[in-house]
């Protein structure tokens, strides 16, 4: 039956239906294909556009990188061009390259000769302008020292040499320059530049202070050369500002010898009265409580030993003040204090062993070699300890490895490894790893160099091995290979102090967490595994954090302030602030270091974090050199840090006696001394390079040319003060008879209790008198150094006076 309007296909062949179905499928596929082709084409176009944009960005980035490098070169070329203009000039206004003699303030040093020319007018300043060129993209930076008489000194750094060397680790030759501008010509020093900041230090410095910093930079390994990524004009400017600011803040003298003992007592008393919930944070207290269960005050023996070895008399104050004096950044105070406490931990442990208190006797006993009787019975505790230590050490290694890998990754940007080197490292790393697993002592030597002494010692080292095995990536890490090649760096990276403290903490934890109630189990385990170095580090970790926290509080409460004016968005928007030295370091110096590091990373010249780390470390190295080699920081066992200020003559002198009465002249003097300066003098000593006339009459049997120290009323006085009818002069030393050559001669040491110090009054000066007595005698001197050493350096004493 057929229905109208509806076709009946039932009579068709079955193949017809199949063909129809295939036609539909092919039609659908064709449509899908066209659709896919259309969108594929669009995707390809988008990817092509994206690729073009990436190439464009990369090309633009490469172009910016080239412009940054060439900009640095152009800035250096400008300085070299200015130098050529003054190549034959000896005027004080010339641009002078600071090429220092190896010895600070040597008479033949060309920089000191330039400095002598500047004494015609003031050499002191209190304010520094930090400026930069207005032409980018490098923006060369420099400093202007605003002298108190209105003149200006411009200080800057530029490179000289190949551009390729400037962007490599080795760097190129640096030109550190300084130029004096009169008040009328100050505008020339600011041409084509804009101000970044202005710093008022609140005290006077001398040009010589800046010269001392530049000398220290050139004598510090690494930063003496010019490198675009690190030790460039920015580095010189920021180093000078950071180090001058640090000289304003005398952290090392905030606590004096008079109040040191009472401060230490306060810190130790606080530790002795810790609440129970806080004592668990200290391995030393947990250990004492564990081995001295029948002692009501088990920690008292440790505190008693620390009290004995942290007093001024014990020498701890001198170590503390010396460590503080060599610390530039406030953030480095913790590590400086930890190393200081570690120095006294060794004798403190020795005292602990000699103490008769029950807890101390127990500690002494557990560190002796014991027969391992009963170890098998407590093997479950041993295994628990080994497992705990393994887990702790794995986390410990992992953290250190991440830091080390980040550093190595940064270095690869500047020092990429060849494929051949990478292949060799991949092969050698498992070999070194197996060497460590088989014989760890070949990589990590114990403090006493001894081999394994017993089974638990083997378990201790086994935990270190298993810690590495837990992190499979260690097996194929070239970074670990570098660590094995330099085991001293590996130990430094991991920090031996924390490692030793982990040993103690995990032993106590294993015993108490595994249900052992017998104190002999703990003592047996400790006696077999613990070493004296473990106790030393545990003691250091107990005292150092609390001492650091208390000293930080004192430093912050007495922090000197600096008036600081900086640009925010533009040079027209200057903001005035008064900040502490640590704030100035953090908010200005380190922020600018970080900004430069990020810019270097943006141009793919180096790793940003690595650049930041290297610059900060170099600044601290320069500060240490400045303190020890320029300012003469030394240690006195009883008095702590001594600041040794030296005075030098501006010119040689030759005194000839033409009469029988002889002749004498004042050669050079100190500045007028104030009461604090006089009160803190520890020693005065004169050194000269001199000779007499070179011949003697046969009748002469003693020298007739000598050097005296005299007390003068003012720096301009020609004669010494008179007291009770006698001139206030004291003989330092005489020239050798008939000296043909100049000789370096060291005079007598005058101390605080000697008459020269007792007769000094505020406003007086110490003068060096050159004497030749009897006819025809000569005192010929070409150089000298008057060294004044202080027992308690203060800010007023630190100023280097040169008049």
C-alpha positions as a printed Julia matrix, in Angstrom:
803×3 Matrix{Float64}:
   0.0    0.0    0.0
   1.35   3.4   -0.99
   0.68   6.56   0.86
   0.36   9.81  -1.13
   3.42  12.08  -0.8
   5.69   9.47   0.67
   8.14   7.6   -1.51
   8.43   3.92  -0.96
  12.07   2.8   -1.08
  11.38  -0.69   0.03
  11.69  -1.96  -3.52
  15.31  -0.68  -3.86
  18.34  -2.9   -3.76
  20.08  -3.14  -0.34
  23.35  -1.89  -1.88
  21.57   1.34  -2.65
  21.12   2.01   1.06
  24.77   1.3    1.72
  25.88   3.68  -1.04
  23.56   6.34   0.32
  24.98   5.9    3.8
  28.55   6.2    2.51
  27.61   9.31   0.58
  26.29  10.87   3.76
  29.42   9.9    5.68
  31.71  11.25   2.98
  29.71  14.43   2.78
  29.94  14.86   6.57
  33.67  14.14   6.56
  34.22  16.61   3.78
  32.34  19.22   5.74
  34.33  18.43   8.83
  37.55  18.51   6.83
  36.7   21.89   5.39
  35.75  23.14   8.81
  38.98  21.74  10.3
  41.04  23.14   7.46
  39.54  26.55   8.0
  40.32  26.59  11.71
  43.69  24.93  11.19
  44.55  27.76   8.85
  43.41  30.3   11.45
  45.46  28.56  14.16
  48.51  28.5   11.91
  48.04  32.21  11.22
  47.75  32.93  14.93
  50.81  30.82  15.68
  52.7   32.58  12.91
  51.69  35.96  14.34
  52.69  34.8   17.82
  56.0   33.56  16.45
  56.54  36.89  14.72
  55.76  38.72  17.94
  58.14  36.46  19.87
  60.83  37.07  17.3
  60.11  40.78  17.44
  60.31  40.78  21.27
  63.48  38.72  21.17
  64.96  41.01  18.54
  63.94  44.04  20.58
  65.4   42.44  23.73
  68.65  41.74  21.91
  68.71  45.3   20.64
  68.11  46.65  24.17
  70.88  44.4   25.44
  73.31  45.73  22.85
  72.3   49.32  23.62
  72.82  48.72  27.36
  76.31  47.32  26.75
  77.24  50.02  24.26
  75.85  52.68  26.64
  78.25  51.5   29.3
  81.1   51.68  26.81
  80.11  55.21  25.75
  80.1   56.36  29.39
  83.56  54.89  29.89
  84.8   56.51  26.68
  83.62  59.92  27.92
  85.67  59.5   31.1
  88.72  58.39  29.09
  88.29  61.43  26.83
  88.17  63.72  29.86
  91.32  62.03  31.17
  93.15  62.72  27.93
  92.32  66.41  28.29
  94.16  66.48  31.63
  96.97  64.08  30.69
  99.71  66.7   31.02
  98.12  68.79  33.74
  99.29  68.88  37.35
  96.68  71.4   38.51
  94.48  70.47  41.45
  91.43  70.78  39.17
  92.58  67.94  36.92
  90.66  64.68  36.6
  92.78  62.24  38.58
  92.8   58.46  38.17
  93.21  56.79  41.56
  96.2   54.46  41.13
  97.18  53.63  44.7
 100.49  52.38  46.0
 100.27  48.93  47.58
 100.84  50.51  51.01
  98.12  52.81  52.27
  99.24  56.47  52.29
 102.72  55.7   51.02
 104.81  58.81  50.35
 105.22  57.93  46.68
 101.5   57.27  46.12
 100.22  59.59  43.36
  96.78  59.7   44.98
  98.28  61.01  48.22
 100.17  63.67  46.24
  96.87  64.73  44.67
  95.3   64.8   48.11
  98.1   67.04  49.42
  97.15  69.57  46.74
  93.6   69.67  48.07
  94.75  70.83  51.5
  94.91  74.38  50.17
  91.23  74.49  51.07
  88.8   72.37  53.06
  88.82  68.6   52.5
  85.85  67.9   54.76
  82.26  67.17  53.79
  79.02  66.1   55.42
  76.67  65.81  52.44
  76.91  63.67  49.29
  74.83  63.95  46.13
  74.17  60.73  44.2
  73.6   61.62  40.54
  73.24  59.95  37.16
  73.53  60.95  33.51
  70.29  61.88  31.8
  71.25  59.88  28.7
  70.25  56.2   28.78
  69.95  53.34  28.62
  72.97  52.78  30.88
  72.6   55.98  32.98
  76.15  56.39  34.27
  76.19  57.27  38.01
  78.63  59.3   40.14
  78.93  61.02  43.52
  79.48  64.66  44.41
  81.16  65.3   47.78
  79.88  68.72  48.87
  82.86  70.21  50.73
  82.07  72.58  53.58
  83.72  75.55  51.81
  81.34  75.23  48.83
  83.65  73.3   46.5
  82.81  69.84  45.15
  84.66  66.58  44.49
  83.26  64.27  41.82
  83.95  60.54  42.26
  83.1   57.9   39.62
  84.16  54.64  37.99
  84.55  53.67  34.35
  85.97  50.72  32.46
  88.88  50.64  30.05
  89.48  47.72  27.73
  87.54  45.4   25.47
  83.77  45.33  25.68
  83.91  41.53  25.7
  86.03  41.51  28.88
  83.68  43.96  30.58
  80.8   41.47  30.45
  82.93  38.48  31.54
  83.85  37.39  35.05
  87.44  38.6   34.66
  86.31  42.13  33.82
  88.49  44.87  32.35
  90.71  47.6   33.76
  88.85  50.01  36.03
  89.37  53.77  36.14
  88.29  55.13  39.52
  88.54  58.89  39.19
  88.2   61.95  41.41
  88.08  65.62  40.44
  87.92  68.82  42.47
  85.69  71.69  41.32
  85.77  75.15  42.84
  82.55  76.71  44.1
  82.35  78.82  40.93
  82.71  75.77  38.66
  80.35  73.42  40.5
  77.89  73.56  37.61
  80.42  71.77  35.41
  80.3   68.76  37.74
  76.53  68.42  37.22
  76.34  68.84  33.42
  73.87  66.5   31.7
  72.92  64.78  34.95
  70.04  64.54  37.38
  69.96  63.96  41.11
  69.0   60.55  42.5
  69.44  61.31  46.19
  71.21  63.51  48.68
  72.56  62.07  51.95
  73.46  64.11  55.02
  75.45  61.86  57.38
  75.11  64.17  60.37
  78.88  64.23  60.93
  81.93  65.37  59.01
  84.04  63.1   56.88
  87.24  63.84  55.01
  88.09  63.2   51.37
  90.64  60.79  52.83
  87.78  58.58  54.06
  86.52  58.21  50.48
  90.06  57.6   49.23
  90.39  54.86  51.86
  87.23  53.17  50.54
  88.43  53.4   46.93
  91.81  51.98  48.0
  90.01  49.1   49.73
  87.91  48.41  46.62
  91.03  48.2   44.49
  92.73  45.92  47.0
  89.74  43.56  47.31
  89.87  40.59  44.99
  87.21  40.6   42.31
  85.8   44.1   42.56
  89.1   45.78  41.66
  88.25  45.11  37.98
  85.37  46.72  36.11
  82.5   44.41  35.14
  79.25  45.58  33.6
  77.12  43.15  35.62
  78.6   43.84  39.06
  81.54  46.13  39.74
  80.67  49.18  37.72
  79.91  52.84  38.47
  76.8   51.85  40.45
  78.9   49.59  42.66
  81.44  52.32  43.47
  78.73  54.86  44.36
  76.68  52.5   46.5
  79.77  51.08  48.26
  80.97  54.55  49.28
  77.51  55.5   50.56
  77.01  52.2   52.4
  80.42  52.26  54.09
  80.23  55.9   55.15
  76.79  55.24  56.62
  78.19  52.23  58.48
  80.88  54.45  59.99
  78.12  56.6   61.46
  76.72  53.54  63.26
  79.18  52.08  65.76
  77.5   48.81  66.62
  80.72  47.43  68.08
  80.9   50.15  70.74
  77.26  50.37  71.81
  78.03  47.85  74.57
  81.21  48.89  76.39
  83.41  46.84  78.71
  81.67  48.47  81.66
  78.19  47.18  80.83
  79.06  43.98  78.91
  79.12  41.62  81.91
  75.78  42.88  83.21
  74.23  42.44  79.76
  75.51  38.85  79.45
  74.18  38.12  82.93
  70.75  39.39  81.87
  70.74  37.15  78.78
  71.83  34.03  80.7
  69.36  34.71  83.52
  66.59  34.87  80.94
  67.7   31.52  79.51
  67.8   29.95  82.96
  64.18  30.96  83.58
  62.64  29.82  80.32
  59.11  28.39  80.62
  58.89  24.59  80.16
  57.25  24.85  76.74
  60.24  26.83  75.37
  62.99  24.59  76.75
  62.13  21.95  74.16
  63.38  24.34  71.45
  66.97  23.98  72.69
  68.84  20.72  72.24
  71.27  21.7   75.01
  68.47  22.01  77.59
  66.75  18.81  76.46
  70.05  16.97  76.74
  70.77  18.33  80.23
  67.29  17.48  81.43
  67.55  13.98  79.97
  70.85  13.02  81.59
  70.24  14.83  84.86
  66.78  13.63  85.8
  67.52  13.65  89.52
  68.93  17.19  89.44
  66.31  19.92  90.08
  68.29  22.38  87.91
  69.95  20.28  85.22
  70.78  23.27  82.97
  72.68  25.13  85.7
  75.99  23.46  84.83
  75.76  24.68  81.22
  74.84  28.19  82.28
  77.67  28.26  84.81
  80.2   27.3   82.14
  78.84  29.94  79.77
  78.97  32.63  82.46
  82.62  31.84  83.03
  83.59  32.11  79.36
  81.52  35.11  78.25
  82.96  37.8   80.52
  85.24  40.65  79.49
  88.16  39.03  81.3
  87.67  35.75  79.39
  88.26  37.57  76.09
  84.74  36.97  74.77
  84.0   40.71  74.61
  87.05  41.3   72.4
  85.93  38.57  69.99
  82.39  39.9   69.99
  83.39  43.51  69.31
  85.84  42.46  66.61
  83.22  40.37  64.82
  80.74  43.24  65.04
  83.27  45.76  63.72
  83.8   43.67  60.57
  80.06  43.35  59.86
  78.65  45.77  57.29
  75.02  44.7   57.09
  72.75  44.49  60.11
  71.35  41.28  58.64
  74.8   39.67  59.05
  74.95  40.22  62.8
  73.52  36.76  63.52
  76.23  34.87  61.66
  78.95  37.07  63.16
  77.68  36.4   66.66
  77.28  32.68  66.04
  80.92  32.37  64.96
  81.96  34.34  68.05
  79.97  32.1   70.38
  81.39  29.04  68.61
  84.9   30.21  69.56
  84.11  30.1   73.27
  81.96  26.95  73.12
  85.05  24.72  73.03
  86.53  25.96  76.33
  83.02  26.11  77.8
  82.52  22.39  77.1
  85.93  21.67  78.63
  84.83  23.55  81.77
  81.57  21.63  81.74
  83.48  18.36  81.88
  85.45  19.51  84.9
  82.42  20.68  86.85
  81.4   18.63  89.88
  77.71  19.27  89.48
  75.76  16.07  88.87
  74.49  17.12  85.43
  77.97  18.06  84.28
  79.37  14.74  85.51
  76.7   12.93  83.48
  77.64  14.92  80.4
  81.27  14.06  80.95
  80.46  10.4   81.29
  78.36  10.12  78.17
  81.08  11.47  75.93
  83.63   8.85  77.03
  84.16   5.69  74.98
  81.87   3.04  76.43
  81.65  -0.68  75.9
  78.61  -1.31  73.77
  76.96  -3.69  76.21
  73.25  -3.77  75.81
  73.12  -2.2   72.36
  71.5   -5.27  70.84
  68.73  -5.1   73.43
  67.89  -1.53  72.42
  68.32  -2.0   68.66
  64.75  -0.82  68.01
  65.72   2.55  69.5
  68.91   2.62  67.45
  66.97   1.95  64.28
  64.41   4.6   65.17
  67.2    7.13  65.73
  68.86   6.22  62.42
  65.54   6.62  60.59
  64.8    9.98  62.25
  68.29  11.27  61.5
  68.02  10.09  57.89
  64.77  12.0   57.37
  66.15  15.15  58.99
  69.37  14.99  56.98
  67.44  14.42  53.75
  65.49  17.64  54.3
  68.72  19.3   55.34
  70.61  18.24  52.19
  67.64  19.08  49.98
  67.47  22.65  51.24
  71.2   23.14  50.77
  71.14  21.54  47.33
  68.34  23.84  46.16
  70.41  26.87  47.11
  73.52  25.45  45.5
  71.67  24.49  42.32
  70.15  27.97  42.04
  73.61  29.48  42.31
  75.07  27.12  39.71
  72.17  27.8   37.37
  72.9   31.5   37.64
  76.58  30.95  36.91
  75.75  28.95  33.77
  74.34  32.11  32.17
  77.8   33.68  32.26
  79.89  30.5   32.23
  77.92  27.96  30.19
  79.2   24.39  30.19
  80.12  22.73  26.94
  78.24  19.59  25.88
  81.4   17.6   26.39
  81.73  18.88  29.95
  78.07  18.12  30.69
  78.45  14.56  29.35
  81.54  13.98  31.48
  79.75  15.31  34.56
  76.79  13.01  33.97
  79.14  10.04  33.85
  81.32  11.11  36.77
  78.53  12.06  39.15
  77.36   8.48  39.9
  81.02   7.46  40.33
  81.59  10.13  42.94
  78.27   9.26  44.53
  79.25   5.61  44.85
  82.58   6.69  46.27
  80.73   8.55  48.99
  78.4    5.62  49.69
  81.34   3.19  49.94
  83.77   5.48  51.77
  82.16   8.66  53.1
  85.27   9.59  55.07
  87.09  10.14  51.79
  84.68  13.01  51.16
  83.76  14.25  54.64
  86.5   14.03  57.25
  85.45  13.96  60.86
  86.82  16.71  63.1
  89.44  14.42  64.6
  90.12  12.57  61.33
  89.43   9.22  62.99
  87.9    6.21  61.25
  84.74   4.53  62.5
  85.21   3.61  66.13
  82.16   1.46  66.71
  78.92   0.19  65.29
  76.85   3.27  66.14
  79.43   5.51  64.55
  78.84   3.51  61.4
  75.1    3.97  61.8
  75.61   7.69  62.17
  77.43   7.89  58.85
  74.93   5.46  57.34
  72.18   7.98  58.09
  74.06  10.58  56.1
  74.36   8.13  53.18
  70.71   7.12  53.31
  69.69  10.77  53.4
  71.23  11.2   49.97
  69.65   7.98  48.67
  66.19   9.22  49.72
  66.52  12.02  47.15
  67.04  10.21  43.88
  67.86  13.39  42.03
  71.08  13.63  44.07
  72.39  10.63  42.16
  72.4   12.5   38.86
  73.05  16.02  40.12
  76.17  17.67  38.67
  75.81  20.13  41.53
  76.54  17.33  43.98
  79.55  16.45  41.86
  80.82  20.02  42.29
  80.27  19.67  46.03
  82.27  16.47  46.16
  85.07  18.12  44.22
  85.1   20.94  46.77
  84.27  19.32  50.11
  85.09  22.49  52.03
  82.3   24.29  50.15
  79.9   21.43  50.83
  80.51  21.71  54.55
  80.09  25.45  54.35
  76.84  25.08  52.44
  75.32  22.63  54.88
  76.58  24.31  58.02
  78.33  21.95  60.38
  76.77  23.59  63.42
  73.25  22.55  62.44
  74.47  19.07  61.53
  75.95  18.5   64.99
  72.85  19.86  66.69
  70.69  17.44  64.69
  72.69  14.52  66.07
  71.93  15.5   69.66
  68.28  16.39  69.03
  67.47  13.18  67.13
  69.06  10.93  69.76
  66.98  12.46  72.56
  63.86  12.35  70.36
  64.37   8.68  69.41
  64.76   7.53  73.02
  61.74   9.38  74.37
  59.46   8.67  71.42
  60.08   4.92  71.64
  58.96   4.41  75.19
  62.33   4.01  76.88
  62.14   4.96  80.56
  65.62   3.84  81.45
  68.08   6.75  81.45
  70.89   4.29  80.83
  69.54   3.66  77.31
  69.91   7.34  76.48
  73.34   7.57  78.1
  74.5    4.47  76.26
  73.34   5.78  72.9
  74.82   9.21  73.52
  78.08   7.77  74.76
  78.5    5.69  71.63
  77.52   8.35  69.1
  78.11  11.78  70.58
  81.33  13.7   69.95
  82.66  16.8   71.64
  82.07  18.79  68.45
  78.37  17.93  68.76
  78.27  19.48  72.23
  80.23  22.56  71.06
  77.69  23.29  68.35
  74.75  22.53  70.63
  76.05  25.04  73.17
  76.55  27.66  70.44
  73.0   27.17  69.19
  71.76  27.62  72.74
  73.37  31.01  73.45
  73.79  32.68  70.04
  70.1   33.33  69.14
  69.24  34.94  72.48
  72.41  37.05  72.49
  71.78  38.13  68.91
  68.19  39.09  69.66
  69.15  41.23  72.66
  72.0   42.98  70.84
  69.73  43.69  67.86
  67.29  45.41  70.2
  70.07  47.57  71.64
  71.4   48.42  68.17
  67.95  49.49  66.98
  67.29  51.58  70.08
  70.57  53.49  69.7
  70.75  53.65  65.91
  72.15  56.98  64.62
  69.95  58.81  62.11
  70.73  60.04  58.6
  68.94  62.86  56.75
  68.06  61.45  53.4
  66.49  63.11  50.36
  65.59  60.96  47.36
  63.6   61.21  44.16
  60.43  59.14  43.93
  58.85  59.41  40.48
  60.97  62.2   39.03
  63.82  64.52  39.96
  61.27  67.25  40.74
  59.61  65.08  43.37
  62.2   64.87  46.14
  61.13  63.44  49.49
  62.97  64.29  52.71
  63.31  61.56  55.3
  65.25  60.86  58.48
  66.15  57.19  58.69
  68.4   54.9   60.72
  71.52  53.44  59.17
  69.97  49.96  58.84
  66.9   51.45  57.12
  69.15  53.41  54.76
  71.05  50.21  53.92
  67.86  48.22  53.36
  65.62  50.77  51.66
  68.17  52.56  49.5
  71.43  50.65  49.06
  70.01  47.14  48.79
  66.98  48.25  46.8
  69.25  49.83  44.2
  71.44  46.72  44.12
  68.31  44.66  43.53
  67.08  47.0   40.78
  70.42  46.74  38.99
  70.46  42.94  39.39
  66.98  42.67  37.85
  68.02  44.88  34.95
  71.08  42.71  34.31
  68.85  39.63  34.36
  66.39  41.32  31.98
  69.2   41.8   29.45
  70.23  38.15  29.99
  73.73  39.14  31.08
  73.68  37.23  34.37
  71.43  35.72  37.03
  69.76  38.47  39.05
  69.95  36.74  42.45
  73.59  35.84  41.86
  74.49  39.43  40.94
  72.71  40.72  44.05
  74.53  38.18  46.23
  77.94  38.93  44.71
  77.63  42.7   45.04
  76.44  42.53  48.65
  79.26  40.12  49.54
  81.87  42.27  47.78
  80.75  45.34  49.73
  81.17  43.45  52.99
  84.64  42.29  51.91
  85.6   45.89  51.13
  84.35  46.95  54.57
  86.47  44.28  56.26
  89.57  45.35  54.35
  88.91  49.0   55.19
  88.59  48.24  58.88
  91.69  46.07  59.14
  94.1   47.62  56.63
  93.13  51.31  56.54
  91.67  52.07  59.96
  93.79  49.46  61.73
  91.17  47.49  63.67
  92.92  45.08  66.05
  91.92  42.93  69.04
  93.0   43.51  72.6
  92.29  40.57  74.93
  91.02  42.76  77.74
  89.73  45.86  75.98
  88.14  44.49  72.84
  88.34  46.24  69.48
  90.99  48.92  69.15
  90.69  51.61  66.54
  94.11  52.75  65.44
  94.09  56.2   63.83
  97.24  57.28  62.02
  98.6   60.73  61.17
 101.05  61.44  58.37
 103.15  64.43  57.26
 102.32  66.2   54.01
 105.97  66.71  53.0
 109.48  65.43  53.88
 111.59  67.5   56.26
 115.29  68.25  56.7
 116.45  70.03  59.86
 120.05  71.28  59.93
 121.72  72.58  63.1
 123.94  75.55  62.29
 124.74  76.49  65.9
 125.85  74.73  69.04
 122.34  75.16  70.48
 120.87  72.93  67.78
 117.58  73.22  65.85
 114.1   71.79  66.13
 110.92  72.06  64.05
 107.36  70.82  64.45
 106.79  68.5   61.48
 103.1   67.6   61.77
 100.4   67.33  64.45
  97.12  65.71  65.34
  93.91  67.7   65.35
  92.86  69.4   68.62
  91.88  66.59  70.98
  88.67  66.49  72.97
  88.1   64.97  76.38
  86.69  61.68  75.07
  89.61  61.23  72.68
  92.17  61.74  75.45
  90.34  59.46  77.88
  90.39  56.55  75.43
  94.01  56.69  74.27
  95.62  53.28  74.82
  98.95  53.75  73.04
 100.92  56.35  71.03
 103.82  55.35  68.8
 105.86  57.15  66.14
 107.52  55.46  63.16
 109.86  57.35  60.82
 111.84  56.73  57.67
 114.91  58.85  58.29
 118.67  59.23  58.69
 121.27  61.69  59.9
 123.9   63.45  57.77
 125.65  60.18  56.97
 128.94  60.77  58.72
 130.15  61.49  62.26
 133.1   63.0   63.99
 135.29  60.36  65.57
 134.6   61.97  68.94
 130.87  61.36  68.67
 129.56  58.38  70.56
 125.84  58.96  70.45
 123.22  60.17  68.02
 122.47  63.86  67.84
 119.38  63.69  65.66
 116.16  62.51  67.24
 112.37  62.69  67.2
 110.3   64.0   70.11
 106.59  63.91  70.85
 105.36  67.2   72.22
 102.13  68.56  73.64
 101.14  71.71  71.72
  98.53  74.24  72.72
  97.2   74.48  69.13
  98.07  72.95  65.73
  99.83  76.22  64.8
 102.06  76.31  67.89
 105.79  76.35  67.15
 106.83  75.53  70.71
 105.6   72.88  73.15
 103.54  73.71  76.22
 105.49  74.42  79.39
 104.54  72.91  82.75
 106.39  73.78  86.0
 109.06  75.45  83.9
 109.73  72.38  81.73
 108.69  71.83  78.1
 106.23  68.95  77.65
 108.33  66.85  75.27
 109.34  63.18  75.35
 111.94  61.46  73.18
 110.61  58.84  70.82
 113.82  57.59  69.16
 117.13  58.63  67.58
 118.55  58.06  64.12
 121.38  55.5   63.86
 124.84  57.04  63.68
 126.19  57.85  60.23
 123.3   56.3   58.36
 123.92  56.29  54.62
 120.41  55.14  53.69
 116.95  55.98  54.99
 115.75  53.39  57.48
 112.32  52.59  58.89
 112.58  53.22  62.63
 109.96  52.47  65.28
 109.93  54.63  68.38
 108.96  54.09  72.0
 105.39  53.13  72.87
 103.67  55.61  75.18
 100.67  54.26  77.09
  97.67  55.75  78.83
  99.43  55.92  82.21
 102.53  57.71  80.85
 103.07  61.45  81.51
 102.37  62.47  77.9
  98.78  61.22  78.21
  98.3   62.51  81.75
  99.38  66.05  80.74
  97.08  66.28  77.71
  94.21  68.73  78.1
  91.15  69.25  75.86
  92.12  71.4   72.88
  95.78  70.31  72.93
  97.51  68.57  70.02
 100.25  65.97  69.86
 103.09  67.2   67.66
 106.07  65.44  66.1
 109.26  67.47  66.61
 112.32  66.88  64.43
 115.49  67.71  66.39
 119.14  68.11  65.39
 121.38  69.37  68.16
 125.01  70.49  68.05
 126.54  72.16  65.04
 126.51  70.42  61.62
 124.1   67.66  62.64
 121.19  66.87  60.31
 117.87  65.12  60.8
 116.6   64.08  57.38
 113.14  62.39  57.26
 111.08  61.48  54.22
 108.08  59.77  55.83
 106.46  59.14  59.2
 103.39  57.68  60.86
 102.04  58.73  64.23
  99.77  55.93  65.38
  97.23  56.51  68.15
  95.41  53.4   69.35
  92.17  53.58  71.31
  90.7   51.16  73.78
  87.1   52.26  73.2
  86.45  53.74  69.74
  83.69  56.32  69.48
  82.23  58.2   66.54
  84.16  61.38  67.31
  87.44  59.52  67.43
  86.91  57.82  64.1
  87.2   61.01  62.06
  90.41  61.03  60.07
  91.85  64.52  60.47
  94.51  65.65  58.07
  95.23  69.26  58.77
